[in-house]
């Protein structure tokens, strides 16, 4: 599991000091990789013991394993510094491999026992993904509804109940309205799943289950980047296939 994934999973248990350390490591990954625990602690005014405890909160053995995870991530990033076409293809392959390896038992349990699946999409691209989720999972004969846009947050929130599973799709996972929605649903005891890009984000830290896409931005001559949306559809289709395996296993 990558550093960002671990941060999202355990962020809710962080103290304010842990959050500072997490931010410090994210902003200074190279130093964390190359400096000893004492050197890093001295440079960024953190105690060595606090660094060790932080690593253990991420379910790591200690600072050395934390450095190893960061180093591996940097090496993987360096290897993907190739042409954009190759980078996009690599992202697709990475998506497939991640879904193949990951255990989605908890998520599938929630889908299976949910009365309805409610999907909220933060924008137009995410709404396309929500529509595709509904289309692909339609054979399950489970009620699936989706809404998108800032003005639909309140109606969506009122619609959700404890018997539902709510999926929130947001590229960055930092929009105030989606984070507020997730927080309000959590306070009401409603199960939530985030779908975001593979990066530490507030939405993933709030939701019970997290799904990630490998994203890539297409260089645009007019200066407006276009985000590749295919990873959403790869994720949804592969999840459906794995869910069929889950159903066969429990039947």
Protein Blocks (a to p, Z undefined) as FASTA:
>chain_A
ZZklmmmmmmmmpcfklmmmmmmmmmmmmmmmmpcfklmmmmnopafklmmmmmmmnopa
blmlmmmmmmmmmmmmmmmmccfklmmmmmmmmmmmmmmmpccklmmmmmmmpmbdcddd
fblmlmmmmmmmmmmmmmnopacdddedjklmmmmmmmpcfkbccddddfklpafklmmm
mmmmmmnopacdddddddddfklmmpmbdcdddddddddfklpacddfklmmmmmmmmmm
mmmmmmmmmZZ
